[in-house]
Amino acid sequence: MLDLLANKWSALAIGALEDGPLRFGALQRRLQGVSPKVLTQTLRRLEDAGLVERTVYPAVPLHVEYELSPLGHSASVPLRNLRLWVEDNLDLTTSAAKPM
């Protein structure tokens, strides 16, 4: 589970789904830089772990939405705090990593 949650795209997908369900295309637009293949793999892993629920609506064309499960919502809290910490400290960590 730690490997899954520590994955860049998993953490970002969970963050993107915090505000509610999204279709695949909308989720991909929010996660700029993720390929369709990687996003599909990430969503499948999150679904298999019980963090994301996938709902298929019978329509033409097919309408699929992804949303956080209750377990996914509970995982989003520490991930959100980690994202906020990174945003607040990014300049410090970048400058600290540079050789003097």
Disulfide bonds with the S-S distance in Angstrom:
none
